[in-house]
Amino acid sequence: MKIKRQRKQAEDALQVAHEEIERCIEERTAELTRTNDELNREIAECKKAEEALKASEKKYSTLIKNSPDIIYILDAKGNFRFAAGAIKSLLGFTAEELEGNHFSSIIYPEDVNKAEWRFNERRTGRRATKKFEVRLSTKEGKEKHFDIRYLNVELHAFGIYDKPISAKDKKFLGTYGVARDITERKQAEEQIKASLKEKELLLKEIHHRVRNNMQVISSLLKLQSHHIKDKEALAMFGESQARIRAMALIHEKLYRSEDFARIDFARYVRSLARQVFAAYSPTSSAIHLTVHIKDLFLDINTAIPCGLILNELVSNSLKHGFPEGGKGEIIISMHPFNNNELELVVSDTGIGFTEDIDFRATETLGMQLVATLVGQLEGTIELNRGEGTTFTITFRHPESKEGRQQNGNGTDTGG
């Protein structure tokens, strides 16, 4: 009995142990199954990432290989470590022919020093220039213009980083960048410059010839006036000469100017006033001239009518404002007015206009010409008969239509 009981107990214990083993096996199997599933998922994700990486590498490799530019990497000594893109079509070299060679081997001889200076700037960290233009030589030795854009590669003790690190941890590994062919653009720029230079010379010659032709006309009038006995007719010839000289002076100033589109009106006014004063010498010797114009530039279509108006008004002041050699002053000013207009004022301290004279209805050619020229400028003219005579002419600024306000005002005095 005792043996049977012991045996029964051993069998029960064995059954319990068996069941425990079965339970452990099931738990371990389940755990291994979960682990296996996780590994399969991770493997699938890794394969997916690897496929995506390969696709990305293929995509970017294709982009680099088919790039219209040259993409390169230089080591710390300036030797090519990688080159791709349009090397063959642009320079005639293969990537293999460039790799291992110094970058100066493809630099146009006259630009080698410039390119090496730029590279050394990057190598020593003196500057952070990221682009410059340089000429490269093709395999046949032809010159081509390129725009170079590049960055430094820096090494930290534990790897390469694209964020700032301390100077002591930096080590220059080299540089990588892109070279873009701009030869056609440079050639177009040179053609435009040459064309512009040609047009400037042509325009300069036109102004020169117009000025000379006007001087010839003025000289012919002067020669003809020697045969005129009538004082009134002689005065008319003299006034016509003065008007021609006023227009010729515009072309003279433009001929000598670097800007053929606009004229420095302050300088022109002083020169014109000297001409008019000289024509009425010695009467004008006792009269002082003051000019209040500064940094004002006008195009030829505005400067010519303004110059003729000034010629008439200053001449009128000298002829009628100071009888019997009287002393006085003529003041000319011009400045921006109401944002998009200009105001031209010509005044004198002479005897002035009498109340019975209507300057708009006078029979004299000079005042008729002034009214016509103001109309040409689409402006207005007013007469102040206070102390002396003051004409105020207002017209639209020639640059206001383009929205440009580049002119200032100031005071400049001359006599």
Sequence and secondary structure as in RCSB ss.txt:
>XXXX:A:sequence
MKIKRQRKQAEDALQVAHEEIERCIEERTAELTRTNDELNREIAECKKAEEALKASEKKYSTLIKNSPDIIYILD
AKGNFRFAAGAIKSLLGFTAEELEGNHFSSIIYPEDVNKAEWRFNERRTGRRATKKFEVRLSTKEGKEKHFDIRY
LNVELHAFGIYDKPISAKDKKFLGTYGVARDITERKQAEEQIKASLKEKELLLKEIHHRVRNNMQVISSLLKLQS
HHIKDKEALAMFGESQARIRAMALIHEKLYRSEDFARIDFARYVRSLARQVFAAYSPTSSAIHLTVHIKDLFLDI
NTAIPCGLILNELVSNSLKHGFPEGGKGEIIISMHPFNNNELELVVSDTGIGFTEDIDFRATETLGMQLVATLVG
QLEGTIELNRGEGTTFTITFRHPESKEGRQQNGNGTDTGG
>XXXX:A:secstr
 HHHHHHHHHHHHHHHHHHHHHHHHHHHHHHHHHHHHHHHHHHHHHHHHHHHHHHHHHHHHHHHHT SSEEEEEE
TTSBEEEEEESHHHHHS  HHHHTTSBGGGGB GGGHHHHHHHHHHHHHTS    EEEEEEE TT  EEEEEEEE
EEEEEETTEE SS   GGG  EEEEEEEEEE HHHHHHHHHHHHHHHHHHHHHHHHHHHHHHHHHHHHHHHHHHH
TT   HHHHHHHHHHHHHHHHHHHHHHHHHH S SSEEEHHHHHHHHHHHHHHHTTTGGGGEEEEEE  S EEEH
HHHHHHHHHHHHHHHHIIIIISGGG  EEEEEEEEEETTTEEEEEEEESSS   TT  TTS   HHHHHHHHHHH
HTT EEEEE SSSEEEEEEEE TTGGGT        B   
